[in-house]
Amino acid sequence: MAFAVTLITGGRLGDRFGHRPVFVAGAASLLAGCAPGTGVLLAPASRRVCSPG
C-alpha cells in the first residue's frame, strides 16, 4: 500500500513539474538518506555559504 501511494504521488508530481526535476529531487533524497552523519550533509552547505564570492 505504501509503495502504491508513493508511486501515484511521484507520477502526479512528475506530470506537474516534469520528470527530470522529480527524479533529481528523489535521487538527492536517497543520497541524503544514505549519508553516514549530519556533518556530511552540512559540509557542502556551509562551504557554499562561507566561501567568498
DSSP file (Angstrom, degrees, kcal/mol; ACC not computed):
  #  RESIDUE AA STRUCTURE BP1 BP2  ACC     N-H-->O    O-->H-N    N-H-->O    O-->H-N    TCO  KAPPA ALPHA  PHI   PSI    X-CA   Y-CA   Z-CA
    1    1 A M     >        0   0    0      0, 0.0     4,-2.1     0, 0.0     5,-0.2   0.000 360.0 360.0 360.0 -43.6    0.0    0.0    0.0
    2    2 A A  H  >  +     0   0    0      1,-0.2     4,-2.2     2,-0.2     5,-0.2   0.892 360.0  51.6 -64.2 -38.3    2.8    2.4    0.9
    3    3 A F  H  > S+     0   0    0      1,-0.2     4,-2.6     2,-0.2    -1,-0.2   0.901 108.6  51.4 -64.7 -40.2    4.6    1.7   -2.4
    4    4 A A  H  > S+     0   0    0      2,-0.2     4,-2.5     1,-0.2     5,-0.2   0.907 109.8  48.9 -64.1 -42.1    1.4    2.4   -4.3
    5    5 A V  H  X S+     0   0    0     -4,-2.1     4,-2.5     2,-0.2     5,-0.2   0.919 113.5  47.0 -64.0 -43.0    0.9    5.7   -2.6
    6    6 A T  H  X S+     0   0    0     -4,-2.2     4,-2.6     2,-0.2    -2,-0.2   0.901 112.7  49.6 -65.1 -40.9    4.5    6.7   -3.3
    7    7 A L  H  X S+     0   0    0     -4,-2.6     4,-2.0     2,-0.2    -2,-0.2   0.916 113.5  44.8 -65.4 -44.1    4.2    5.6   -6.9
    8    8 A I  H  X S+     0   0    0     -4,-2.5     4,-2.3     2,-0.2    -2,-0.2   0.921 114.8  48.2 -67.0 -43.9    1.0    7.5   -7.6
    9    9 A T  H  X S+     0   0    0     -4,-2.5     4,-2.4    -5,-0.2    -2,-0.2   0.917 111.9  49.4 -63.8 -43.4    2.3   10.7   -5.8
   10   10 A G  H  X S+     0   0    0     -4,-2.6     4,-2.3     1,-0.2    -1,-0.2   0.884 110.6  51.0 -62.8 -38.8    5.6   10.5   -7.7
   11   11 A G  H  X S+     0   0    0     -4,-2.0     4,-2.1     2,-0.2    -2,-0.2   0.903 110.4  48.3 -64.8 -41.9    3.7   10.2  -11.0
   12   12 A R  H  X S+     0   0    0     -4,-2.3     4,-1.9     2,-0.2    -2,-0.2   0.912 112.5  48.3 -65.6 -42.1    1.5   13.1  -10.3
   13   13 A L  H  X S+     0   0    0     -4,-2.4     4,-3.1     1,-0.2     5,-0.5   0.893 110.4  52.6 -64.8 -38.5    4.4   15.3   -9.3
   14   14 A G  H  X S+     0   0    0     -4,-2.3     4,-1.5     1,-0.2    -2,-0.2   0.885 109.6  48.6 -63.6 -38.7    6.2   14.2  -12.5
   15   15 A D  H  < S+     0   0    0     -4,-2.1    -1,-0.2     2,-0.2    -2,-0.2   0.873 118.0  40.6 -66.7 -36.7    3.3   15.2  -14.6
   16   16 A R  H  < S+     0   0    0     -4,-1.9    -2,-0.2    -5,-0.2    -3,-0.2   0.920 131.4  19.9 -80.4 -44.9    3.0   18.6  -12.9
   17   17 A F  H  < S-     0   0    0     -4,-3.1    -3,-0.2     1,-0.2    -2,-0.2   0.534 115.4 -92.9-106.8  -9.2    6.7   19.6  -12.6
   18   18 A G     X  -     0   0    0     -4,-1.5     4,-1.3    -5,-0.5    -1,-0.2  -0.039  29.4 -99.0 105.0 148.1    8.4   17.4  -15.1
   19   19 A H  H  > S+     0   0    0      1,-0.2     4,-2.3     2,-0.2     5,-0.2   0.882 114.5  55.5 -72.2 -38.1   10.1   14.1  -14.8
   20   20 A R  H  > S+     0   0    0      2,-0.2     4,-2.7     1,-0.2     5,-0.2   0.944 107.6  46.5 -64.9 -49.3   13.7   15.3  -14.6
   21   21 A P  H  > S+     0   0    0      0, 0.0     4,-2.3     0, 0.0    -1,-0.2   0.885 114.2  49.1 -61.0 -36.3   13.2   17.6  -11.6
   22   22 A V  H  X S+     0   0    0     -4,-1.3     4,-2.2     2,-0.2    -2,-0.2   0.902 112.0  48.6 -68.9 -39.4   11.2   15.0   -9.7
   23   23 A F  H  X S+     0   0    0     -4,-2.3     4,-2.6     2,-0.2     5,-0.2   0.922 111.6  49.3 -64.5 -43.8   13.9   12.4  -10.4
   24   24 A V  H  X S+     0   0    0     -4,-2.7     4,-2.5     1,-0.2    -2,-0.2   0.907 111.2  49.5 -63.4 -41.5   16.7   14.7   -9.3
   25   25 A A  H  X S+     0   0    0     -4,-2.3     4,-2.1    -5,-0.2    -1,-0.2   0.899 112.4  48.2 -63.9 -39.8   14.8   15.5   -6.0
   26   26 A G  H  X S+     0   0    0     -4,-2.2     4,-2.2     2,-0.2    -2,-0.2   0.894 111.6  49.1 -67.3 -39.3   14.3   11.8   -5.4
   27   27 A A  H  X S+     0   0    0     -4,-2.6     4,-2.4     2,-0.2    -2,-0.2   0.899 111.5  49.6 -66.6 -40.2   17.9   11.0   -6.1
   28   28 A A  H  X S+     0   0    0     -4,-2.5     4,-2.3     1,-0.2    -2,-0.2   0.893 110.9  50.1 -64.9 -39.2   19.1   13.8   -3.7
   29   29 A S  H  X S+     0   0    0     -4,-2.1     4,-2.0     2,-0.2    -2,-0.2   0.894 110.2  50.0 -65.5 -40.0   16.7   12.5   -1.1
   30   30 A L  H  X S+     0   0    0     -4,-2.2     4,-1.2     2,-0.2    -2,-0.2   0.919 111.5  48.1 -64.5 -43.9   18.1    9.0   -1.5
   31   31 A L  H  < S+     0   0    0     -4,-2.4     4,-0.4     1,-0.2     3,-0.2   0.886 110.7  51.5 -65.1 -38.2   21.7   10.2   -1.2
   32   32 A A  H >< S+     0   0    0     -4,-2.3     3,-0.9     1,-0.2    -1,-0.2   0.872 107.7  53.2 -65.5 -35.6   20.8   12.2    1.9
   33   33 A G  H 3< S+     0   0    0     -4,-2.0    -1,-0.2     1,-0.2    -2,-0.2   0.779 108.3  50.5 -69.2 -25.5   19.2    9.2    3.5
   34   34 A C  T 3< S+     0   0    0     -4,-1.2    -1,-0.2    -3,-0.2    -2,-0.2   0.461  82.2 119.2 -89.8  -2.2   22.4    7.2    2.9
   35   35 A A    <   -     0   0    0     -3,-0.9     3,-0.1    -4,-0.4    -3,-0.0  -0.400  64.0-138.2 -66.5 138.5   24.7    9.8    4.5
   36   36 A P  S    S-     0   0    0      0, 0.0     2,-0.3     0, 0.0    -1,-0.1   0.720  75.5  -9.5 -73.1 -19.5   26.6    8.5    7.5
   37   37 A G  S >> S-     0   0    0      1,-0.1     4,-0.8     0, 0.0     3,-0.5  -0.981  72.5 -93.9-166.0 174.2   26.0   11.6    9.6
   38   38 A T  H 3> S+     0   0    0     -2,-0.3     4,-2.4     1,-0.2     5,-0.2   0.786 114.2  67.1 -71.2 -26.3   24.8   15.2    9.6
   39   39 A G  H 3> S+     0   0    0      1,-0.2     4,-2.1     2,-0.2    -1,-0.2   0.874  97.4  54.0 -60.9 -36.3   28.3   16.5    9.0
   40   40 A V  H <4 S+     0   0    0     -3,-0.5    -1,-0.2     1,-0.2    -2,-0.2   0.852 112.7  43.8 -65.7 -34.2   28.3   15.0    5.5
   41   41 A L  H  X S+     0   0    0     -4,-0.8     4,-0.6    -3,-0.2    -2,-0.2   0.846 117.7  43.2 -78.2 -35.4   25.0   16.9    4.8
   42   42 A L  H  X S+     0   0    0     -4,-2.4     4,-2.6     1,-0.2     5,-0.3   0.733  96.3  75.5 -86.6 -22.7   26.1   20.2    6.3
   43   43 A A  H  X S+     0   0    0     -4,-2.1     4,-2.3    -5,-0.2     5,-0.2   0.926  97.2  44.6 -59.0 -50.1   29.6   20.4    4.9
   44   44 A P  H  > S+     0   0    0      0, 0.0     4,-1.9     0, 0.0    -1,-0.2   0.888 115.0  49.5 -63.9 -35.6   28.7   21.4    1.3
   45   45 A A  H  X S+     0   0    0     -4,-0.6     4,-2.1     2,-0.2    -2,-0.2   0.915 112.6  45.9 -68.6 -42.4   26.1   23.9    2.5
   46   46 A S  H  X S+     0   0    0     -4,-2.6     4,-2.6     1,-0.2    -1,-0.2   0.869 111.5  52.3 -69.2 -34.8   28.5   25.6    5.0
   47   47 A R  H  X S+     0   0    0     -4,-2.3     4,-1.1    -5,-0.3    -1,-0.2   0.893 110.8  48.1 -66.1 -38.4   31.2   25.7    2.3
   48   48 A R  H  < S+     0   0    0     -4,-1.9    -2,-0.2    -5,-0.2    -1,-0.2   0.887 115.5  44.1 -68.7 -38.7   28.8   27.3   -0.1
   49   49 A V  H  < S+     0   0    0     -4,-2.1    -2,-0.2     1,-0.2    -1,-0.2   0.890 117.7  43.5 -73.2 -39.9   27.7   29.9    2.5
   50   50 A C  H  < S+     0   0    0     -4,-2.6    -1,-0.2    -5,-0.2    -2,-0.2   0.583  88.9 104.2 -85.7 -10.0   31.2   30.7    3.8
   51   51 A S  S  < S-     0   0    0     -4,-1.1     2,-0.1    -5,-0.2    -4,-0.0  -0.497  74.0-118.8 -75.7 139.0   33.0   30.9    0.5
   52   52 A P              0   0    0      0, 0.0    -1,-0.1     0, 0.0    -2,-0.1  -0.441 360.0 360.0 -72.7 148.9   33.8   34.4   -0.7
   53   53 A G              0   0    0     -2,-0.1    -2,-0.0     0, 0.0     0, 0.0   0.405 360.0 360.0 134.2 360.0   32.4   35.5   -4.0
